[in-house]
Amino acid sequence: MRSRISPAIESDIYGRGGSVALRIAADRKMGWPARGLAEDARKGRPVTLEDVSDKLSFIVLWYYAPEDRACIFLRHGMDFHGVRVNPPGYRGAFRRLPGGDGYTMEYAIPWSLLHADDDPPRAGDVLGATWLVHWSDPAGKTWKGQLIDVVNPAEKGWNFHNAATWGRAIYHAGGRLAPGTVRPR
């Protein structure tokens, strides 16, 4: 995580210098699987409320090395509206692991930034989410690979075209679940 991608320069691919990204549904009424399609995946079908929902969020978390700054990029809906970079309210931190072969990151993102402060996810909710990790070149400027995890194996397509491809985010009251508690469907 030594990204040289500046949050001050307008872009739609802030993660290309190395990042962790999350697509998350925060609409409790939607449940799982999440619904919503990007324009090219709708194939002429009219737009639905799910397609443009403020409660479907794409979040990119990256460390801007030149300023030693944990950054966040947000956009919403499958139409990617409401773009914000480093909006007020979030907190983030990155730390390089001893030995230099990894990182620890931690972010606090208020539900208000995900348009869910009126009815945030609660214990027992199962909503859509997927994780992406992007690796960069040593200079922190170009994508070199990615890992996509937490997916819905019953759906086909790209996570940025079809929200139903997202896996399950299970909200638990106490956390600290025993291994094997969550199993793929």
C-alpha positions in Angstrom: 0.0 0.0 0.0 2.2 2.7 -1.3 -0.2 4.3 -3.6 0.8 7.5 -5.5 -2.8 8.1 -6.6 -3.7 11.5 -5.2 -7.1 12.1 -3.8 -6.9 15.7 -5.1 -6.9 14.6 -8.7 -10.3 13.6 -10.0 -10.5 10.0 -11.0 -12.9 7.0 -11.0 -10.1 4.5 -10.3 -8.4 5.7 -7.1 -7.7 2.0 -6.3 -5.2 1.4 -9.1 -2.2 2.2 -6.9 -3.2 -0.6 -4.4 -6.4 -0.6 -2.4 -9.1 -2.6 -0.6 -12.6 -2.1 -2.0 -16.0 -3.1 -0.8 -19.4 -3.1 -2.4 -22.1 -3.2 0.2 -25.9 -3.0 0.4 -27.1 -1.2 3.4 -30.8 -1.4 2.6 -32.4 -3.7 5.2 -35.6 -4.0 3.0 -33.5 -5.4 0.1 -32.1 -8.3 2.0 -30.0 -10.9 0.1 -29.2 -11.3 -2.6 -28.8 -7.7 -3.4 -30.6 -6.4 -6.4 -29.5 -3.7 -8.9 -28.0 -3.7 -12.4 -25.7 -1.4 -14.2 -27.0 0.1 -17.5 -25.1 -2.3 -19.8 -26.4 -5.3 -17.8 -30.0 -4.2 -18.0 -30.0 -4.7 -21.8 -32.8 -2.2 -22.4 -34.8 -2.9 -19.3 -36.1 0.2 -17.6 -34.2 1.5 -14.5 -35.5 0.3 -11.2 -35.2 1.9 -7.7 -32.7 -0.8 -6.8 -30.5 0.1 -9.8 -30.0 3.7 -8.5 -30.3 3.0 -4.8 -28.2 5.3 -2.6 -27.9 2.3 -0.2 -25.8 0.3 -2.7 -22.3 1.6 -2.1 -18.9 1.1 -3.7 -16.1 2.0 -1.3 -12.4 2.2 -2.1 -9.9 2.4 0.8 -6.3 3.3 0.0 -3.3 4.8 1.6 -1.9 7.8 -0.1 1.8 7.4 0.7 3.1 11.0 -0.1 0.8 12.5 2.5 0.7 9.5 4.9 -3.1 9.6 4.5 -5.8 6.9 4.7 -8.2 7.8 2.0 -11.8 6.8 1.0 -13.7 7.0 -2.3 -17.5 6.5 -2.3 -20.1 6.2 -5.1 -23.6 4.8 -5.0 -26.1 2.8 -7.0 -25.2 0.6 -9.9 -25.1 3.9 -11.9 -22.2 5.1 -9.7 -23.7 8.5 -8.7 -22.9 10.7 -5.7 -19.1 10.5 -5.9 -17.2 11.7 -2.8 -13.5 11.5 -2.0 -12.5 11.9 1.7 -15.8 13.2 2.9 -16.1 14.5 6.5 -16.9 11.8 9.0 -14.8 8.8 8.2 -11.5 7.8 10.0 -8.8 5.5 8.7 -5.4 4.2 9.5 -2.7 2.1 7.8 0.2 0.5 9.5 3.0 -1.5 7.8 3.6 -4.8 9.5 7.0 -5.5 11.1 9.3 -6.9 8.4 7.5 -4.9 5.7 5.6 -7.7 4.1 2.0 -6.6 4.9 -0.3 -4.0 6.3 -3.0 -3.6 8.8 -5.8 -1.1 8.0 -8.7 0.1 10.0 -11.6 2.4 9.0 -14.6 3.8 10.8 -17.2 4.7 8.2 -20.5 6.2 9.6 -23.7 4.8 8.3 -24.6 8.3 7.2 -21.9 8.1 4.5 -23.7 5.0 3.2 -27.1 6.7 3.4 -28.2 4.2 6.1 -28.2 6.3 9.2 -32.0 6.3 9.3 -32.2 2.5 9.4 -28.7 0.9 9.7 -28.1 -2.9 9.4 -28.8 -4.7 12.7 -28.0 -8.0 14.3 -29.7 -10.8 12.3 -29.7 -8.9 9.0 -28.2 -10.6 5.9 -27.3 -8.2 3.2 -25.2 -8.1 0.1 -21.4 -7.4 0.1 -18.2 -8.3 -1.7 -14.5 -7.5 -1.1 -11.8 -6.7 -3.6 -8.1 -6.3 -3.0 -6.0 -4.6 -5.7 -2.2 -4.9 -5.9 -0.1 -2.4 -7.6 3.4 -2.1 -9.2 6.2 -1.2 -6.8 5.7 2.5 -7.7 2.1 2.5 -6.5 0.7 3.7 -9.8 -0.6 0.7 -11.8 -2.9 -2.3 -11.0 -1.1 -5.6 -11.2 -3.7 -8.0 -9.9 -6.8 -8.4 -7.8 -8.6 -10.8 -5.5 -12.4 -10.7 -5.4 -14.0 -12.6 -2.5 -17.4 -13.0 -0.7 -19.4 -13.7 -3.8 -22.7 -15.4 -4.6 -21.8 -18.5 -6.6 -25.3 -18.9 -7.9 -25.0 -15.7 -10.0 -22.9 -14.9 -13.0 -21.5 -11.6 -14.1 -19.3 -8.8 -12.9 -19.8 -7.3 -9.4 -19.9 -3.8 -10.8 -22.7 -4.8 -13.3 -24.9 -7.1 -11.1 -25.4 -6.6 -7.3 -26.8 -10.2 -7.1 -23.2 -11.5 -7.6 -22.3 -10.1 -4.1 -22.0 -12.5 -1.3 -23.6 -12.4 2.1 -22.8 -9.9 4.9 -24.2 -11.4 8.1 -24.7 -8.9 10.9 -24.2 -10.5 14.3 -24.9 -8.9 17.6 -21.7 -10.0 19.4 -19.3 -10.8 16.7 -16.5 -13.2 17.4 -18.2 -16.1 15.5 -16.8 -19.6 15.9 -15.0 -21.0 12.8 -17.5 -22.8 10.6 -20.5 -20.6 11.7 -20.9 -19.1 8.2 -20.9 -21.6 5.3 -21.3 -21.0 1.6 -24.8 -21.7 0.2 
